[in-house]
């Protein structure tokens, strides 16, 4: 898995949420924050304390999407999987 694949998944997640009317402004903001944090994490060389925060946020969003946004939930699961496989 590469940084490029991670960026593509993040972009697809943003596109999916943009095309869904039932996503709250708060959720969209949390996704934007997570996106920025993931970019910082990758750029920082995967600092452990940042990683735990990113994974906690990703898990929270995945849970939030589970009921109403199954496609977004799958994107979150893939994003977390890529981070884990990158050794982050």
Backbone torsions as a table, in degrees:
resi	resn	phi	psi	omega
1	UNK	NA	147.2	-176.0
2	UNK	-127.4	168.4	175.2
3	UNK	-58.8	-36.2	-178.9
4	UNK	-62.1	-44.2	179.1
5	UNK	-64.5	-38.1	177.8
6	UNK	-63.0	-45.7	178.9
7	UNK	-62.7	-38.5	178.3
8	UNK	-63.5	-43.4	178.5
9	UNK	-63.2	-41.2	177.5
10	UNK	-61.7	-41.6	178.5
11	UNK	-64.8	-42.2	178.4
12	UNK	-63.7	-38.1	176.9
13	UNK	-61.9	-46.1	178.4
14	UNK	-60.1	-42.3	179.7
15	UNK	-64.3	-43.3	178.9
16	UNK	-60.3	-44.9	-179.1
17	UNK	-69.6	-34.7	178.6
18	UNK	-65.9	-28.2	-178.8
19	UNK	-90.1	2.0	-178.6
20	UNK	-110.6	122.7	-176.9
21	UNK	-75.3	-23.1	-171.1
22	UNK	-91.4	17.6	178.9
23	UNK	-94.9	128.9	-177.3
24	UNK	-73.9	158.6	176.8
25	UNK	-61.7	-36.0	178.7
26	UNK	-62.4	-43.4	179.7
27	UNK	-64.8	-43.3	178.3
28	UNK	-60.6	-39.4	178.1
29	UNK	-66.0	-40.6	178.3
30	UNK	-64.1	-36.9	177.4
31	UNK	-66.4	-42.6	177.9
32	UNK	-61.9	-41.3	178.3
33	UNK	-64.1	-42.9	178.9
34	UNK	-63.1	-42.9	178.1
35	UNK	-56.7	-48.6	179.7
36	UNK	-62.9	-40.8	179.3
37	UNK	-64.9	-39.4	178.6
38	UNK	-63.3	-42.4	178.5
39	UNK	-63.0	-40.5	177.1
40	UNK	-64.2	-41.1	-179.5
41	UNK	-61.4	-48.0	179.8
42	UNK	-63.0	-43.1	-179.3
43	UNK	-67.8	-28.4	-175.8
44	UNK	-82.9	-5.8	-175.9
45	UNK	81.8	23.2	172.3
46	UNK	68.2	59.3	175.8
47	UNK	-65.4	133.6	-173.4
48	UNK	-56.5	-44.1	-177.0
49	UNK	-66.9	-34.1	177.1
50	UNK	-70.9	-40.4	-179.5
51	UNK	-57.0	-47.2	-178.7
52	UNK	-61.2	-41.1	178.2
53	UNK	-63.6	-44.9	179.8
54	UNK	-62.3	-45.9	-178.6
55	UNK	-66.1	-37.9	176.5
56	UNK	-61.6	-44.3	179.0
57	UNK	-65.3	-41.0	-180.0
58	UNK	-63.7	-43.4	178.0
59	UNK	-62.0	-40.8	179.5
60	UNK	-63.5	-42.2	178.5
61	UNK	-68.2	-40.4	178.4
62	UNK	-58.6	-44.2	177.9
63	UNK	-63.5	-40.4	-179.7
64	UNK	-63.2	-37.1	-177.9
65	UNK	-80.7	-18.1	-171.2
66	UNK	-51.7	-42.9	-174.4
67	UNK	-82.8	-48.0	-170.7
68	UNK	-102.9	-15.0	-174.4
69	UNK	-138.3	70.5	-175.0
70	UNK	-61.2	-32.1	178.4
71	UNK	-67.1	-45.1	177.8
72	UNK	-63.2	-36.4	177.6
73	UNK	-61.3	-42.7	178.7
74	UNK	-63.7	-40.0	177.0
75	UNK	-60.4	-42.5	-179.9
76	UNK	-64.0	-41.1	178.8
77	UNK	-62.8	-41.4	178.9
78	UNK	-66.5	-39.5	179.0
79	UNK	-62.5	-45.9	179.5
80	UNK	-64.3	-37.8	178.9
81	UNK	-64.2	-42.7	179.1
82	UNK	-63.5	-44.8	178.8
83	UNK	-58.0	-43.2	-179.8
84	UNK	-65.3	-41.5	-178.9
85	UNK	-71.0	-25.4	178.0
86	UNK	-75.0	-6.4	-179.0
87	UNK	82.5	18.1	-178.7
88	UNK	-88.2	NA	NA
